Every structure is written in structure tokens, then in C-alpha cells.
Amino acid sequence: MFKKLTSDIYKLDIPFYTVTTSSFLVISNGKSVLVDCGTYKSDVEEIIIPALNDLKIQPDYIFLTHSHDDHAGGLETLFKNLPNIKLICFNKALCEKFGGKLLKNGDEPIEGISFLSLPGHSFDSGALWLKNSASIITGDCLQQWGIKQYGCGVHSPKEYKKSIARLKAMKIENIFAAHEYYPLGSVALGKVAVKEYLDECENIYNEIISFTLKAIKKGILNNDIIAEGFHKEKIKAHPNMPTIPSSVFGAIASKSDILLGKNTDKK
């Protein structure tokens, strides 16, 4: 069932490998938004719908933080169960397919709730911002190492860096992410914890970039080998870390003129 986090945010944990993918319910000014909808048909029919029924709420909107299956896989089933729900997201193809509203950065279709485009993890990653509680629901916008069965990571280094900088400039009280991914987890409560969370996101990102650039300077151009090397080096200090997908290192390698901590990508 949904667990109340703040006066306007509820969280629902949906099993996903050895962790969970969180769906959220946000209520503001008489309107409600469901954030993400699980991976499978069963996630919707056996977990999400009963949890909504328990609260006696039929959401007005479904917001997808991005289009990866563990967040959007249940969309078609959701529409079958809630035919009046309206899709809003930053993915044009999904909006065209399901008749949804393509969001622009900062759109506020509901008073008190705005939507931020935060690409990096994926091109269509976005977050929901609640002004009253200064809370942000980020999906996978910030999440890094993942779990052993399912690596996570950054697929657009330049955009990820910009997204982190934007969030650091905001006065955020709470972060609610989608997974209990190692090592950051899914929650940061209070300004101090939020700063530490965002700093650690940036630190991990910089470690990955630094390692990749050093490998390239040594003439190592195979992304799988770079990924394995990073894992071998870091697992000594972090025994539970997963292998980050080689595509993450490939994204950095394709922009190998990036200097650690600086945006110097070729235009």
C-alpha cells in the first residue's frame, strides 16, 4: 500500500529484482498525479490499482520520470484500468502513442506542481517538483551504480552534469528517488542530506569520468574493458557495487575532451 511521506506525497514500493521501483502519488489543489507505473502488467493490476483503491483515489495524471521499462512498462495496462488518466512526460513518442501531453521544462499543469527536464540518465528523464514541501521526485535522474543484476548510470555525461548543477542551485528540502540503489539509496531528507546526496552523485560521476579518461590515455578504447577495470578498482572499497554498463563509459569516451569537473565538450 501507499506510505505517506509528506502532506502531499505517498510512496508505493514495487518489487524489482532484489530492490524495488517506487511509484509515487502526489496530491495538490484537488488534483492527483501518479508517478511511474511499474514494469509488468501484474505490477499495475496486483499492486498499483489495489493501492489506489485503498486510498479511494483515481489519479488525474500519470507522469513518467522516463521511458525505461521498470518505470513505464505498465503504462498500457494502466490505461486499461484507468481510461480517464492523462499521460504527461518528456518523451514525444510515448505522448504521440498514448495521446499524452509532451512537457516542457518548468511546465506547471497543476498549481503547486512543476515538472523539470533533467536529462543525463536518459534523454527523457524528468522530475516532479512540489513547491509547498520543497520536495522533488527524481525517478532515476540521479541514480548511479544500481544493483548487481541491473547496472544504472549516465548515458549523457554533459547533460547529467548540467542537471546536477540545476538541482544544486535549488532550495530542495527532500529528494525521493526510485530505487534503493547502492550506495546512495532513494531518500534524502533535509537540506544537509540533500547537499550530501547531490555531492555524492557528482563525486561518483567524476570518478567514472576520471577513470575513463585515464584508460583512454593508456590506449584502452574497449568500453567493456574500461567498465571491468573500473569495477575491479572500486569493488575493494565497495564490495556490493554492480558493474556499471559499458555504455556509460562509451558515452564518456565519445566526449573524451571532457576535463574532470568541467564542461568542455566539443559542440
Order of alpha helices (4+ residues) and beta strands (2+ residues): beta-beta-beta-beta-alpha-beta-alpha-alpha-beta-alpha-beta-beta-beta-beta-beta-beta-beta-alpha-beta-beta-alpha-alpha-alpha
